[in-house]
Amino acid sequence: MSEERHQNLAIIGHVDHGKSTLVGRLLYETGSVPEHVIEQHKEEAEEKGKGGFEFAYVMDNLAEERERGVTIDIAHQEFSTDEYEFTIVDCPGHRDFVKNMITGASQADNAVLVCAADDGVQPQTREHVFLARTLGIDELIIGINKMDLVDYEEGRYREAVDEVTELLKQVQFNPDDAKFIPISAFEGDNVADDSDNTPWYDGPNLLEALNDLPAPSPPTDADLRLPIQDVYTISGIGTVPVGRVETGMLNTGDNVSFQPSDVSGEVKTIEMHHEEVPEAGPGDNVGFNVRGIGKDDIRRGDVCGPADDPPSVAETFQAQIVVMQHPSVITAGYTPVFHAHTAQVACTIESIDKKIDPSTGETAEEEPDFIQSGDAAVVTVRPQKPLSIEPSSEIEELGSFAIRDMGQTIAAGKVLSVQEP
Ligand SMILES: Nc1nc2c(ncn2[C@@H]2O[C@H](COP(=O)(O)OP(=O)(O)OP(=O)(O)O)[C@@H](O)[C@H]2O)c(=O)[nH]1
């Protein structure tokens, strides 16, 4: 591989607006679809007497393979342009997509918003744009999709662009940081080639726009933070925690600490893509072995960091939250489950310190009695079990969380400060 730089890309947008189709199309156009998937699809399409290539099929097929446990490594969701190697950070349409987006399981550098020309801005369009904003995505490429369904009419394109622009303004997203492109993921217009169907459009096609994105600055200089996803015992090696490096570097020989389990040891080996490596950095999925640490000493939700500057453990923390959807009102004492990185911990909202005007960021009310859907607030939170979390101003990757209750994401937030025991 050349000296390509890496980007994590989120594909967001309302259900059925064409996210999977677009990802399939991007993978296909960049030659990233495994041959066996194409072959298998052709056979099935012939059997069913269907013509044409259903790009959503590629994604569905990959998702299915993964569910069945068939080896499908992450490379199958990667594609390259001249400048970048892109990883699609989550399977679009994934049930926990919103939660994953917030907790960093799929932290993205940039995002493509898919909005169907014939349907315009819909509830999930709003939700995803709002989340992208809250989570600090700077640049948005907006594919106004399904242009084939509106006969490639410029007027319909403009209407959709205006609707999305209005939404961006509502969430304080500078429309200058957004790039609109009329596309058809299904037919391929303006994805990899400039389309003859949109002579009124003279901007870049989607792959060009992706190629022109600013480079993300990898958080390699920060302290190591590696949230643990699972802990395995592997014969011949021993205890192997696995997870993704969020910030900093993991080197063999490092002394590392796991919090809140509060154990430490020296890194003996690091493995990535089934190969032993001397070091790993942000974005790398690793398994590693630490001298003297047993399987029961650490668990999912622990965060690994340097032993001389271990990850923070919160007795309480102050956070800014935005309530997305809650059936009634939230008052002090409410104890939903907080999802932060790989941890899930019941936490009590001990006090609602102030309500904030979401459009100006200024205090709207000191110590309100309650908050409800649409409100932004500063709250003090007490985890019911030890939780490792960081102020987002210090380590952004470990500073955001989703609040879940009754199977839904009801709020998203950022940690402002952490009070350690
Ligand atoms: N005509 C037309 N149909 C499209 C286009 N893009 C997607 N579709 C169709 O729209 C439907 C939904 O597309 P998907 O790609 O599954 O949409 P999605 O946004 O991934 O939906 P979820 O994964 O359910 O959230 C499918 O039937 C696609 O074939 C397009 O550009 N033109």
The ligand as an SDF file (V2000), in Angstrom:
LIG
                    3D

 32 34  0  0  0  0  0  0  0  0999 V2000
  -34.0920    4.6840   -7.6960 N   0  0  0  0  0  0  0  0  0  0  0  0
  -33.1630    4.6400   -6.7590 C   0  0  0  0  0  0  0  0  0  0  0  0
  -33.2970    3.7980   -5.7210 N   0  0  0  0  0  0  0  0  0  0  0  0
  -32.3320    3.7940   -4.7860 C   0  0  0  0  0  0  0  0  0  0  0  0
  -31.1930    4.6270   -4.8520 C   0  0  0  0  0  0  0  0  0  0  0  0
  -30.4240    4.3950   -3.7640 N   0  0  0  0  0  0  0  0  0  0  0  0
  -31.0640    3.4410   -3.0580 C   0  0  0  0  0  0  0  0  0  0  0  0
  -32.2150    3.0810   -3.6660 N   0  0  0  0  0  0  0  0  0  0  0  0
  -33.1930    2.0650   -3.2120 C   0  0  0  0  0  0  0  0  0  0  0  0
  -33.7510    2.5070   -1.9910 O   0  0  0  0  0  0  0  0  0  0  0  0
  -33.9860    1.3840   -1.1200 C   0  0  0  0  0  0  0  0  0  0  0  0
  -33.2650    1.5930    0.2080 C   0  0  0  0  0  0  0  0  0  0  0  0
  -31.8790    1.6110   -0.0130 O   0  0  0  0  0  0  0  0  0  0  0  0
  -30.8390    1.1630    1.1140 P   0  0  0  0  0  0  0  0  0  0  0  0
  -29.4960    1.3760    0.5510 O   0  0  0  0  0  0  0  0  0  0  0  0
  -31.1920   -0.1610    1.6660 O   0  0  0  0  0  0  0  0  0  0  0  0
  -31.1810    2.2800    2.1950 O   0  0  0  0  0  0  0  0  0  0  0  0
  -30.5210    2.4880    3.6230 P   0  0  0  0  0  0  0  0  0  0  0  0
  -30.4940    3.9590    3.8400 O   0  0  0  0  0  0  0  0  0  0  0  0
  -29.2430    1.7690    3.7240 O   0  0  0  0  0  0  0  0  0  0  0  0
  -31.5860    1.8570    4.5230 O   0  0  0  0  0  0  0  0  0  0  0  0
  -31.3540    1.1720    5.9710 P   0  0  0  0  0  0  0  0  0  0  0  0
  -30.1070    0.3380    5.8620 O   0  0  0  0  0  0  0  0  0  0  0  0
  -32.5870    0.3590    6.1370 O   0  0  0  0  0  0  0  0  0  0  0  0
  -31.2260    2.3180    6.9270 O   0  0  0  0  0  0  0  0  0  0  0  0
  -33.5060    0.1470   -1.8870 C   0  0  0  0  0  0  0  0  0  0  0  0
  -34.5910   -0.4540   -2.4920 O   0  0  0  0  0  0  0  0  0  0  0  0
  -32.5460    0.7240   -2.9220 C   0  0  0  0  0  0  0  0  0  0  0  0
  -32.4630   -0.0710   -4.0750 O   0  0  0  0  0  0  0  0  0  0  0  0
  -31.0710    5.5070   -5.9860 C   0  0  0  0  0  0  0  0  0  0  0  0
  -30.1180    6.2590   -6.1520 O   0  0  0  0  0  0  0  0  0  0  0  0
  -32.0960    5.4670   -6.8900 N   0  0  0  0  0  0  0  0  0  0  0  0
  1  2  1  0
  2  3  2  0
  2 32  1  0
  3  4  1  0
  4  5  2  0
  4  8  1  0
  5  6  1  0
  5 30  1  0
  6  7  2  0
  7  8  1  0
  8  9  1  0
  9 10  1  0
  9 28  1  0
 10 11  1  0
 11 12  1  0
 11 26  1  0
 12 13  1  0
 13 14  1  0
 14 15  2  0
 14 16  1  0
 14 17  1  0
 17 18  1  0
 18 19  2  0
 18 20  1  0
 18 21  1  0
 21 22  1  0
 22 23  2  0
 22 24  1  0
 22 25  1  0
 26 27  1  0
 26 28  1  0
 28 29  1  0
 30 31  2  0
 30 32  1  0
M  END
$$$$
